[in-house]
Amino acid sequence: METILLDKKDALLIIKLNRPENLNAITTKMLSELNKAFSDAQKDESIRAILLTGEGRGFCSGQDLKDIDNLENFSFYEHLVNNYNPLIIKMQSLEKPIIVGINGTCAGAGISLALAGDIRICKKSAKFVLAFSNIGLITDSGGSYFLVRMLGISKALELLWTNEIIDSQKALELGIVNKVFEDEEFDSKLIEFSLNIANGPTKAYAISKRLYNRIYELNLNEVLELEAQYQEVLSKSEDFKEGIKAFLEKRKPQFKGK
């Protein structure tokens, strides 16, 4: 891999964007490598959770415009449909938890990439800006989908139109991120949090992700039916048996994601 770094700690796969000299700006090569990394992770049973973060002082500054040879004749449609969109869909449909560690600047398509994960944790010093309207564009790569569902139409439009730079506390208040860690503790606490997820009942996590990602398209009766079906499946799992056994024995369960 040229633009990302891969590491593994126990059941946790760590994917690190690795173009720090450009604040990890996205290239076509990076999108291809990320797509492959997530595909491989889905197939690898030893991987039970994924942490996506960045190298250096930024998480991701968005699309690297220098990666585009002829901007006047460039097809954004083809680029999005062929490169960005498959990655976003893959991240959302991948039935393993994806934690995003936002270690610094997060802008443009970098925000869309972060929002495609399941849980977002950021450094206290991290900054967010949509940046699209600065160059006369709209949110893409799923950014419109995620932001409107998180913030509502009016607030999403405000952030897009004003290009307001959001600090970590504001991002937390808006629900864009789940947690904020102090800069000096960020790396260690991010790994600790992610490992805790990776060592949990990850089969149940996968099914809950599958269900929650469909919530807005289902009515109450459909949700009740799916809850009952999925609960029946999970009640036959090894993790459920281990959880009950650990509860009765008054000890911490040792889940295996099966």
C-alpha positions as CSV (number, residue, x, y, z in Angstrom):
1,M,0.0,0.0,0.0
2,E,1.3,3.4,-1.0
3,T,-1.2,5.9,0.6
4,I,-2.4,4.0,3.7
5,L,-0.7,2.1,6.5
6,L,-2.2,-1.1,7.9
7,D,-1.6,-2.5,11.4
8,K,-3.3,-5.0,13.6
9,K,-3.7,-5.1,17.4
10,D,-5.5,-8.2,18.6
11,A,-8.8,-8.3,16.7
12,L,-8.5,-4.6,15.7
13,L,-7.4,-3.5,12.2
14,I,-5.9,0.0,12.1
15,I,-6.1,1.8,8.8
16,K,-4.1,5.0,8.7
17,L,-4.3,7.5,5.9
18,N,-0.7,8.2,5.0
19,R,-0.2,11.4,3.0
20,P,0.7,13.6,6.0
21,E,2.6,16.2,3.8
22,N,-0.8,16.9,2.2
23,L,-3.0,16.5,5.3
24,N,-3.9,13.1,3.9
25,A,-5.7,14.6,0.9
26,I,-7.6,11.9,-1.0
27,T,-6.3,10.6,-4.3
28,T,-7.7,8.0,-6.7
29,K,-5.0,5.6,-5.5
30,M,-6.0,6.2,-1.8
31,L,-9.6,5.4,-2.6
32,S,-8.6,2.2,-4.4
33,E,-6.4,1.1,-1.5
34,L,-9.1,1.9,1.1
35,N,-11.6,0.0,-0.9
36,K,-9.3,-3.0,-0.9
37,A,-8.5,-2.7,2.8
38,F,-12.1,-2.7,3.8
39,S,-12.9,-5.6,1.4
40,D,-10.1,-7.7,2.9
41,A,-11.2,-6.8,6.4
42,Q,-14.7,-8.1,5.7
43,K,-13.3,-11.4,4.7
44,D,-10.8,-11.8,7.5
45,E,-12.5,-13.5,10.4
46,S,-9.7,-12.5,12.8
47,I,-10.6,-8.8,12.3
48,R,-13.6,-7.9,14.5
49,A,-13.4,-4.1,14.3
50,I,-11.7,-1.4,12.2
51,L,-10.1,1.9,13.3
52,L,-9.6,4.5,10.5
53,T,-7.4,7.4,11.4
54,G,-4.7,9.7,9.9
55,E,-1.0,10.1,10.0
56,G,0.5,13.5,11.0
57,R,-1.5,16.6,12.1
58,G,-4.5,16.0,9.9
59,F,-7.2,13.4,9.4
60,C,-8.1,14.2,5.9
61,S,-8.3,17.6,4.0
62,G,-10.6,16.2,1.3
63,Q,-10.0,15.6,-2.4
64,D,-6.5,16.4,-3.6
65,L,-7.2,18.7,-6.6
66,K,-3.6,18.2,-7.7
67,D,-4.4,14.6,-8.4
68,I,-6.7,15.7,-11.2
69,D,-4.8,16.2,-14.5
70,N,-7.2,18.3,-16.5
71,L,-9.7,19.9,-14.2
72,E,-11.7,21.6,-17.0
73,N,-12.5,18.3,-18.7
74,F,-12.7,16.2,-15.5
75,S,-15.9,14.3,-14.9
76,F,-16.8,14.6,-11.3
77,Y,-19.7,12.3,-11.9
78,E,-17.5,9.4,-13.1
79,H,-15.0,10.0,-10.3
80,L,-17.6,9.9,-7.6
81,V,-19.6,7.0,-9.1
82,N,-16.5,4.9,-9.8
83,N,-14.2,5.7,-6.9
84,Y,-15.9,7.5,-3.9
85,N,-19.3,6.0,-3.9
86,P,-18.3,2.3,-3.8
87,L,-16.1,3.0,-0.8
88,I,-18.8,4.8,1.1
89,I,-21.3,2.0,0.4
90,K,-18.8,-0.6,1.4
91,M,-18.1,1.1,4.7
92,Q,-21.8,1.4,5.5
93,S,-22.6,-2.1,4.5
94,L,-19.5,-3.7,6.1
95,E,-20.8,-5.8,9.0
96,K,-18.0,-4.9,11.4
97,P,-17.7,-1.8,13.6
98,I,-15.8,1.1,12.0
99,I,-14.4,3.6,14.5
100,V,-13.0,6.8,13.0
101,G,-10.2,8.6,14.9
102,I,-10.1,12.2,13.8
103,N,-6.6,13.3,14.7
104,G,-6.7,16.8,13.2
105,T,-8.0,18.8,10.2
106,C,-11.1,17.2,8.7
107,A,-12.5,18.9,5.6
108,G,-14.5,18.4,2.4
109,A,-14.7,14.8,1.4
110,G,-12.7,14.0,4.5
111,I,-15.8,14.8,6.5
112,S,-17.9,12.5,4.2
113,L,-15.3,9.7,4.8
114,A,-15.5,10.2,8.5
115,L,-19.3,10.2,8.6
116,A,-19.3,6.9,6.7
117,G,-17.9,5.2,9.8
118,D,-20.0,4.1,12.7
119,I,-18.5,6.0,15.7
120,R,-16.3,9.1,15.5
121,I,-13.7,10.2,18.1
122,C,-11.7,13.3,17.7
123,K,-8.8,15.2,19.3
124,K,-9.7,18.3,21.2
125,S,-7.7,20.4,18.7
126,A,-9.4,18.9,15.7
127,K,-11.2,21.3,13.3
128,F,-14.0,20.6,10.8
129,V,-15.1,22.6,7.7
130,L,-17.2,21.5,4.7
131,A,-15.3,23.7,2.3
132,F,-17.4,22.6,-0.8
133,S,-19.1,25.9,-1.3
134,N,-15.7,27.7,-1.3
135,I,-15.2,26.2,-4.8
136,G,-18.9,26.3,-5.9
137,L,-19.8,22.6,-5.1
138,I,-22.2,20.7,-2.9
139,T,-21.5,18.0,-0.4
140,D,-20.8,14.6,-2.0
141,S,-19.6,11.1,-1.2
142,G,-22.5,10.7,1.1
143,G,-22.0,13.9,3.0
144,S,-25.5,15.2,2.2
145,Y,-27.1,11.9,3.3
146,F,-25.2,11.8,6.6
147,L,-25.3,15.4,7.6
148,V,-29.1,15.9,7.0
149,R,-29.9,12.8,9.0
150,M,-27.6,14.0,11.9
151,L,-28.4,17.8,11.8
152,G,-31.6,18.3,9.9
153,I,-31.8,20.2,6.6
154,S,-31.5,23.8,8.0
155,K,-28.4,23.2,10.0
156,A,-26.7,21.2,7.3
157,L,-27.4,24.0,4.8
158,E,-26.0,26.5,7.2
159,L,-22.7,24.6,7.6
160,L,-22.5,24.2,3.8
161,W,-23.3,27.8,2.9
162,T,-21.2,29.5,5.6
163,N,-18.2,27.2,5.6
164,E,-18.1,27.7,9.4
165,I,-15.0,26.2,10.9
166,I,-16.2,23.9,13.7
167,D,-14.1,23.0,16.7
168,S,-14.3,19.7,18.5
169,Q,-16.7,20.9,21.2
170,K,-19.2,22.2,18.6
171,A,-18.8,18.9,16.6
172,L,-19.7,17.0,19.8
173,E,-22.7,19.2,20.5
174,L,-24.0,18.7,17.0
175,G,-23.5,15.0,17.1
176,I,-20.9,14.9,14.4
177,V,-18.5,13.2,16.8
178,N,-19.3,10.8,19.7
179,K,-16.3,11.7,22.0
180,V,-13.5,14.2,22.3
181,F,-10.2,13.2,23.9
182,E,-7.5,15.6,25.0
183,D,-4.6,15.8,22.5
184,E,-2.0,14.2,24.8
185,E,-4.3,11.3,25.5
186,F,-5.8,10.9,22.1
187,D,-3.7,8.0,20.7
188,S,-3.8,5.8,23.8
189,K,-7.5,6.4,24.5
190,L,-8.5,5.9,20.9
191,I,-6.8,2.5,20.8
192,E,-8.3,1.6,24.2
193,F,-11.8,2.5,23.0
194,S,-11.4,0.7,19.7
195,L,-10.0,-2.5,21.3
196,N,-12.9,-2.6,23.7
197,I,-15.3,-2.6,20.7
198,A,-13.2,-5.2,18.9
199,N,-13.3,-7.5,21.9
200,G,-17.1,-7.2,22.4
201,P,-20.0,-9.3,21.0
202,T,-19.2,-8.3,17.4
203,K,-21.8,-10.5,15.8
204,A,-24.4,-8.6,17.7
205,Y,-22.7,-5.3,16.7
206,A,-22.9,-6.4,13.0
207,I,-26.6,-7.1,13.2
208,S,-27.3,-3.9,15.1
209,K,-25.5,-1.9,12.4
210,R,-27.5,-3.7,9.7
211,L,-30.7,-2.9,11.5
212,Y,-29.9,0.7,12.4
213,N,-28.8,1.6,8.9
214,R,-32.3,0.7,7.7
215,I,-34.3,2.4,10.5
216,Y,-35.3,5.5,8.5
217,E,-36.8,3.4,5.7
218,L,-38.8,1.1,8.0
219,N,-42.1,1.5,9.9
220,L,-42.6,0.4,13.5
221,N,-44.1,-3.0,12.6
222,E,-41.2,-3.8,10.3
223,V,-38.7,-2.8,12.9
224,L,-40.5,-5.0,15.5
225,E,-40.4,-7.9,13.2
226,L,-36.7,-7.5,12.4
227,E,-35.8,-7.1,16.0
228,A,-37.6,-10.4,16.8
229,Q,-35.9,-12.2,13.9
230,Y,-32.4,-10.9,14.7
231,Q,-32.8,-11.6,18.4
232,E,-33.7,-15.2,17.6
233,V,-30.5,-15.5,15.6
234,L,-28.3,-13.9,18.3
235,S,-29.8,-16.0,21.0
236,K,-28.3,-19.1,19.3
237,S,-24.8,-17.5,19.2
238,E,-21.7,-18.5,21.2
239,D,-21.4,-14.9,22.5
240,F,-24.9,-15.0,24.0
241,K,-24.1,-18.3,25.8
242,E,-20.8,-16.8,27.0
243,G,-22.6,-13.6,28.1
244,I,-25.2,-15.5,30.2
245,K,-22.5,-17.8,31.6
246,A,-20.3,-14.9,32.6
247,F,-23.2,-13.1,34.2
248,L,-24.1,-16.1,36.3
249,E,-20.4,-16.6,37.3
250,K,-20.1,-12.9,38.0
251,R,-17.1,-12.4,35.7
252,K,-16.3,-10.4,32.6
253,P,-17.4,-12.2,29.4
254,Q,-14.8,-13.3,26.8
255,F,-16.6,-12.7,23.5
256,K,-15.4,-14.1,20.2
257,G,-17.7,-12.6,17.8
258,K,-19.4,-15.9,17.0
